[in-house]
């Protein structure tokens, strides 16, 4: 065995006594209590580690620093005592009182360890209370393909304060018969940076009540996750799982934040009692989540599966800023495919365009059900708030049944509130949200039924409702207070006729803005669509009283125009796709452009609905382009609003005409070239002016 121990020059300068470190027969390195030294263990690859089956660093009860570099711990099998050569409560590396450990470029791989039902921290075990603080920094290391059985509480790392940086935890499998608090790593203060946790599996066969799995990682006082990836990690507990990746509950994680990270394909199965929060579970503590991706996470239970991504309860406040939620699920007895909130608050904030699609919940027969809240379920005394900044938009769903609905418990004490000057577009069902909706700022548009029992629209705010049949407002006990604007628009594809707006037979809606029809009492009369051929030299088509024009090309309806206008005339519509592709190229999944010659008042507007018919797309896949009259170049449109895509029609509102077009999903290789071409055109235009 080659071991190099060095004392820092600074230690000599400050008069510390001679180092009395020694390597004893038990293969542990000791420093006598009271020494204040820094020493380095430099193992040449696996030479140092292959000393019998017992390799443990014993740090002193006093200030010291251990540096472990370029080391390998591998292929060890047996009990924890054989594994470490010390008591059942020790790990491979043990950190004493007020001692620091640095581990870098080190691997723990292919070990098979039995913990005998005792202790915590098989690889790194430190002091966790406030009087015996120990600090660990783990950098650029690998913990992979290890098997740990019969452990209690904490698996690999147990310490007071730990930073994990640029380190990978992958393909580890841990099994236990008890509760788990941070199966991979647990600290009072835990900081995870630039690291990856993938394909880890944690199995608990507790078979007793109140035996839970509480997170892959745990920070009792503070937990910070930054620029890291958690992918395909799996929790299975015969009783319950609360927080697949991490938990912020009473007594834990007073400070809890996650940012710029990805949580993908993680699953939690708590079979006999519950599975709460496939990624995070907040109970009485707060979580700040910023710029994260939650994709394909799930909870499953034979009793309660709540919150495929995040579950908030017990007066917790979860603040989600610029996060994306896609393809998350709550399976079997599920509620809240992405989000579940009960006696707590979830704030969804956005300063940019965000699209949340593909989330779902299933019932006990594993059938998707909108009443279970595909996107979010707002339980008893739950609050779900959307704060969308000016020029930003949050889109939920693409109109497919069974996905991305918002539902509630219907107890009369839950709320959804929209604030901020930006847009919230819900393409999915809100029929089963039967509590209070407050629209306090900006615009909220609901493209399917809305079941709220109380709706309040404040001054300066707009609630948009798509008329797609009778009783768009489906609650027969609805109380409506409109101090702002309610916009009613005919959904593309709807036949002409009379449709009741509200099941409660409300006859006074306050200030309204109508597209494609007229309102009398509770009846919205959808106008008969007048037909016109694209690329035809036929007669102009005129409409009155918010009329509709249906534009056809090659025998199929291509575009619908629903006017908010006393009188408007469509003189001609011609295809100009070649000019758009001539400037941008043709490597798009979808692309089309048209010139519109329309006469209407300056204060009028129209909803364009372009038929796309592809449910795999979302509104963020589209870019709207505009070419003003007399201009030679196309530019990204900045004069449209209300952009939405419901799986069939791409819709947006315009108030003047010339050429409009759209593109969808450019090939990545050409995207930079497109931006460069647009920038060049813009620069040339500025020079020309």
FENCORCOR-V324901 format. One record per residue. N is the residue number from 1. D_CENTER is the distance of its C-alpha to the mean C-alpha in Angstrom with 1 decimal. Layout:
# FENCORCOR-V324901
[[N & D_CENTER] [N & D_CENTER]]
This chain:
# FENCORCOR-V324901
[[1 & 49.3] [2 & 48.8] [3 & 47.3] [4 & 47.4] [5 & 47.3] [6 & 47.7] [7 & 48.1] [8 & 46.7] [9 & 49.5] [10 & 48.1] [11 & 48.9] [12 & 52.5] [13 & 52.7] [14 & 51.7] [15 & 54.3] [16 & 52.3] [17 & 54.6] [18 & 54.8] [19 & 52.0] [20 & 52.8] [21 & 50.0] [22 & 51.1] [23 & 50.0] [24 & 51.5] [25 & 52.5] [26 & 49.2] [27 & 47.5] [28 & 45.6] [29 & 45.8] [30 & 47.0] [31 & 47.5] [32 & 49.8] [33 & 48.4] [34 & 48.8] [35 & 48.5] [36 & 46.2] [37 & 45.6] [38 & 43.2] [39 & 43.7] [40 & 42.1] [41 & 42.0] [42 & 42.0] [43 & 41.9] [44 & 43.0] [45 & 40.3] [46 & 41.0] [47 & 44.6] [48 & 43.8] [49 & 41.6] [50 & 44.0] [51 & 46.4] [52 & 47.0] [53 & 44.1] [54 & 43.8] [55 & 42.0] [56 & 40.9] [57 & 40.8] [58 & 42.3] [59 & 41.5] [60 & 43.9] [61 & 43.6] [62 & 43.6] [63 & 41.9] [64 & 41.4] [65 & 39.0] [66 & 38.6] [67 & 37.4] [68 & 36.6] [69 & 36.3] [70 & 36.5] [71 & 36.9] [72 & 36.3] [73 & 36.2] [74 & 36.4] [75 & 38.1] [76 & 38.9] [77 & 39.5] [78 & 40.7] [79 & 40.3] [80 & 38.8] [81 & 42.4] [82 & 43.5] [83 & 40.3] [84 & 40.9] [85 & 44.5] [86 & 43.9] [87 & 43.1] [88 & 40.4] [89 & 38.2] [90 & 38.1] [91 & 35.8] [92 & 36.6] [93 & 36.2] [94 & 37.1] [95 & 36.7] [96 & 39.3] [97 & 39.4] [98 & 38.0] [99 & 37.7] [100 & 35.2] [101 & 34.2] [102 & 32.9] [103 & 32.0] [104 & 31.5] [105 & 31.8] [106 & 32.4] [107 & 31.6] [108 & 31.4] [109 & 31.5] [110 & 33.1] [111 & 34.3] [112 & 34.9] [113 & 35.4] [114 & 36.4] [115 & 35.7] [116 & 38.3] [117 & 36.2] [118 & 36.7] [119 & 34.9] [120 & 31.6] [121 & 30.6] [122 & 32.4] [123 & 32.0] [124 & 31.7] [125 & 32.9] [126 & 33.5] [127 & 34.5] [128 & 31.8] [129 & 33.7] [130 & 34.2] [131 & 37.9] [132 & 37.4] [133 & 34.6] [134 & 33.8] [135 & 31.5] [136 & 30.0] [137 & 28.5] [138 & 27.4] [139 & 27.1] [140 & 27.0] [141 & 27.7] [142 & 27.0] [143 & 26.7] [144 & 26.8] [145 & 28.3] [146 & 29.7] [147 & 30.5] [148 & 30.8] [149 & 32.4] [150 & 33.5] [151 & 31.6] [152 & 30.9] [153 & 28.0] [154 & 26.9] [155 & 27.2] [156 & 27.7] [157 & 27.3] [158 & 28.5] [159 & 29.3] [160 & 29.5] [161 & 27.6] [162 & 25.8] [163 & 24.2] [164 & 22.7] [165 & 22.7] [166 & 22.4] [167 & 23.0] [168 & 22.1] [169 & 21.9] [170 & 22.2] [171 & 23.9] [172 & 25.1] [173 & 26.1] [174 & 26.8] [175 & 28.6] [176 & 29.8] [177 & 31.6] [178 & 30.1] [179 & 27.1] [180 & 24.8] [181 & 23.4] [182 & 21.5] [183 & 22.8] [184 & 22.5] [185 & 22.9] [186 & 23.7] [187 & 25.1] [188 & 25.8] [189 & 24.1] [190 & 21.7] [191 & 20.3] [192 & 18.4] [193 & 18.5] [194 & 18.2] [195 & 18.4] [196 & 17.4] [197 & 17.2] [198 & 17.7] [199 & 19.5] [200 & 20.6] [201 & 21.9] [202 & 22.9] [203 & 25.4] [204 & 27.0] [205 & 29.9] [206 & 30.7] [207 & 32.1] [208 & 32.4] [209 & 30.8] [210 & 28.6] [211 & 27.9] [212 & 24.1] [213 & 21.8] [214 & 19.9] [215 & 17.4] [216 & 17.9] [217 & 18.4] [218 & 19.8] [219 & 20.9] [220 & 23.3] [221 & 23.8] [222 & 21.1] [223 & 18.1] [224 & 16.6] [225 & 14.2] [226 & 14.4] [227 & 14.1] [228 & 13.9] [229 & 12.7] [230 & 12.5] [231 & 13.4] [232 & 15.3] [233 & 16.3] [234 & 18.0] [235 & 19.3] [236 & 22.2] [237 & 24.1] [238 & 27.0] [239 & 26.4] [240 & 22.8] [241 & 19.6] [242 & 17.8] [243 & 14.7] [244 & 14.3] [245 & 13.4] [246 & 14.6] [247 & 16.1] [248 & 17.2] [249 & 20.1] [250 & 23.6] [251 & 25.4] [252 & 22.5] [253 & 20.1] [254 & 21.6] [255 & 19.5] [256 & 16.0] [257 & 13.6] [258 & 11.0] [259 & 10.8] [260 & 10.7] [261 & 9.6] [262 & 8.3] [263 & 7.8] [264 & 9.4] [265 & 11.8] [266 & 12.4] [267 & 14.5] [268 & 16.4] [269 & 19.6] [270 & 21.6] [271 & 24.4] [272 & 27.1] [273 & 25.3] [274 & 21.5] [275 & 18.1] [276 & 15.7] [277 & 12.1] [278 & 11.3] [279 & 9.6] [280 & 10.7] [281 & 13.7] [282 & 15.1] [283 & 18.7] [284 & 20.8] [285 & 19.0] [286 & 16.4] [287 & 13.2] [288 & 12.1] [289 & 8.7] [290 & 9.1] [291 & 8.3] [292 & 5.7] [293 & 4.4] [294 & 3.4] [295 & 6.6] [296 & 9.6] [297 & 9.5] [298 & 12.2] [299 & 14.7] [300 & 18.4] [301 & 21.4] [302 & 24.9] [303 & 24.6] [304 & 21.2] [305 & 17.8] [306 & 15.4] [307 & 11.6] [308 & 10.2] [309 & 7.1] [310 & 8.6] [311 & 12.3] [312 & 14.2] [313 & 18.0] [314 & 21.3] [315 & 21.0] [316 & 17.9] [317 & 16.0] [318 & 12.2] [319 & 11.5] [320 & 8.2] [321 & 9.4] [322 & 8.5] [323 & 4.7] [324 & 3.8] [325 & 3.5] [326 & 6.8] [327 & 9.6] [328 & 8.7] [329 & 12.0] [330 & 14.4] [331 & 17.8] [332 & 21.3] [333 & 21.7] [334 & 18.0] [335 & 16.6] [336 & 13.1] [337 & 11.3] [338 & 7.8] [339 & 9.3] [340 & 12.9] [341 & 14.9] [342 & 18.6] [343 & 21.0] [344 & 18.3] [345 & 16.2] [346 & 12.6] [347 & 12.6] [348 & 10.2] [349 & 11.8] [350 & 12.1] [351 & 14.9] [352 & 14.1] [353 & 13.5] [354 & 10.1] [355 & 10.1] [356 & 8.1] [357 & 10.5] [358 & 11.8] [359 & 10.6] [360 & 13.8] [361 & 15.9] [362 & 19.5] [363 & 22.6] [364 & 25.2] [365 & 26.5] [366 & 23.1] [367 & 23.2] [368 & 20.3] [369 & 21.0] [370 & 19.7] [371 & 21.2] [372 & 18.8] [373 & 15.7] [374 & 13.7] [375 & 10.8] [376 & 12.0] [377 & 15.2] [378 & 17.0] [379 & 19.7] [380 & 22.8] [381 & 22.8] [382 & 19.1] [383 & 17.9] [384 & 14.9] [385 & 15.3] [386 & 14.2] [387 & 15.7] [388 & 15.9] [389 & 18.2] [390 & 21.1] [391 & 20.7] [392 & 17.0] [393 & 15.4] [394 & 12.4] [395 & 13.0] [396 & 12.1] [397 & 13.7] [398 & 16.7] [399 & 19.3] [400 & 19.6] [401 & 21.0] [402 & 19.1] [403 & 15.6] [404 & 13.1] [405 & 15.8] [406 & 15.7] [407 & 18.4] [408 & 20.2] [409 & 22.9] [410 & 25.5] [411 & 27.2] [412 & 27.6] [413 & 25.9] [414 & 22.2] [415 & 21.0] [416 & 18.5] [417 & 19.3] [418 & 18.7] [419 & 20.0] [420 & 20.2] [421 & 22.2] [422 & 19.5] [423 & 18.5] [424 & 16.3] [425 & 17.0] [426 & 16.5] [427 & 18.0] [428 & 17.5] [429 & 19.7] [430 & 20.0] [431 & 23.4] [432 & 22.5] [433 & 21.2] [434 & 24.7] [435 & 24.5] [436 & 24.5] [437 & 22.8] [438 & 23.5] [439 & 23.2] [440 & 24.4] [441 & 23.7] [442 & 22.9] [443 & 22.4] [444 & 20.5] [445 & 21.3] [446 & 21.2] [447 & 22.3] [448 & 23.1] [449 & 24.8] [450 & 24.1] [451 & 25.5] [452 & 25.3] [453 & 28.5] [454 & 28.5] [455 & 27.4] [456 & 28.1] [457 & 27.9] [458 & 29.0] [459 & 31.3] [460 & 29.8] [461 & 26.7] [462 & 26.5] [463 & 25.3] [464 & 25.4] [465 & 26.3] [466 & 26.9] [467 & 30.2] [468 & 29.9] [469 & 32.7] [470 & 34.0] [471 & 32.3] [472 & 29.1] [473 & 29.0] [474 & 29.5] [475 & 30.3] [476 & 34.1] [477 & 34.0] [478 & 32.0] [479 & 33.0] [480 & 32.2] [481 & 32.7] [482 & 32.3] [483 & 33.2] [484 & 31.2] [485 & 31.0] [486 & 30.1] [487 & 29.8] [488 & 30.8] [489 & 30.6] [490 & 31.8] [491 & 29.2] [492 & 30.4] [493 & 32.5] [494 & 33.8] [495 & 37.5] [496 & 39.8] [497 & 40.9] [498 & 40.5] [499 & 37.2] [500 & 36.8] [501 & 33.8] [502 & 33.6] [503 & 34.5] [504 & 35.9] [505 & 38.4] [506 & 37.5] [507 & 40.0] [508 & 39.1] [509 & 35.8] [510 & 36.7] [511 & 35.9] [512 & 34.6] [513 & 33.9] [514 & 34.6] [515 & 33.9] [516 & 36.0] [517 & 38.0] [518 & 39.8] [519 & 39.3] [520 & 42.2] [521 & 41.5] [522 & 38.8] [523 & 39.4] [524 & 37.6] [525 & 39.9] [526 & 38.2] [527 & 40.5] [528 & 42.1] [529 & 40.6] [530 & 43.2] [531 & 43.1] [532 & 43.6] [533 & 43.6] [534 & 41.7] [535 & 44.1] [536 & 47.1] [537 & 50.0] [538 & 50.3] [539 & 50.9] [540 & 48.4] [541 & 46.4] [542 & 46.5] [543 & 44.5] [544 & 44.9] [545 & 43.1] [546 & 39.5] [547 & 40.4] [548 & 38.6] [549 & 39.4] [550 & 38.3] [551 & 38.7] [552 & 39.6] [553 & 40.1] [554 & 41.8] [555 & 42.1] [556 & 38.4] [557 & 36.5] [558 & 34.4] [559 & 33.6] [560 & 33.9] [561 & 34.8] [562 & 34.5] [563 & 36.5] [564 & 36.6] [565 & 40.2] [566 & 43.7] [567 & 45.0] [568 & 43.6] [569 & 45.0] [570 & 43.3] [571 & 46.0] [572 & 44.4] [573 & 41.2] [574 & 41.4] [575 & 39.2] [576 & 38.4] [577 & 35.9] [578 & 38.2] [579 & 38.2] [580 & 34.4] [581 & 34.3] [582 & 37.4] [583 & 35.5] [584 & 32.0] [585 & 33.1] [586 & 32.4] [587 & 29.8] [588 & 27.2] [589 & 25.8] [590 & 26.9] [591 & 29.2] [592 & 31.8] [593 & 33.6] [594 & 36.4] [595 & 38.8] [596 & 39.3] [597 & 42.6] [598 & 42.1] [599 & 44.2] [600 & 42.9] [601 & 43.0] [602 & 41.0] [603 & 39.2] [604 & 38.2] [605 & 34.9] [606 & 33.7] [607 & 30.6] [608 & 30.5] [609 & 29.0] [610 & 29.2] [611 & 29.2] [612 & 26.8] [613 & 26.4] [614 & 23.6] [615 & 20.7] [616 & 18.8] [617 & 18.2] [618 & 15.9] [619 & 17.1] [620 & 15.6] [621 & 17.7] [622 & 20.8] [623 & 22.8] [624 & 25.6] [625 & 28.9] [626 & 32.0] [627 & 35.5] [628 & 37.7] [629 & 41.4] [630 & 43.6] [631 & 40.8] [632 & 40.8] [633 & 37.2] [634 & 33.9] [635 & 31.1] [636 & 27.5] [637 & 28.0] [638 & 27.6] [639 & 29.7] [640 & 27.4] [641 & 25.0] [642 & 23.0] [643 & 21.6] [644 & 20.0] [645 & 20.1] [646 & 20.5] [647 & 21.1] [648 & 24.8] [649 & 25.5] [650 & 24.2] [651 & 25.3] [652 & 25.9] [653 & 28.6] [654 & 31.4] [655 & 34.5] [656 & 36.8] [657 & 37.6] [658 & 38.4] [659 & 36.2] [660 & 32.6] [661 & 30.6] [662 & 27.3] [663 & 25.9] [664 & 22.9] [665 & 21.2] [666 & 23.7] [667 & 24.5] [668 & 23.0] [669 & 26.5] [670 & 27.8] [671 & 24.9] [672 & 26.4] [673 & 29.8] [674 & 28.9] [675 & 27.6] [676 & 30.8] [677 & 32.9] [678 & 31.5] [679 & 32.0] [680 & 35.5] [681 & 36.3] [682 & 35.1] [683 & 37.2] [684 & 40.2] [685 & 40.0] [686 & 40.0] [687 & 43.0] [688 & 44.8] [689 & 44.4]]
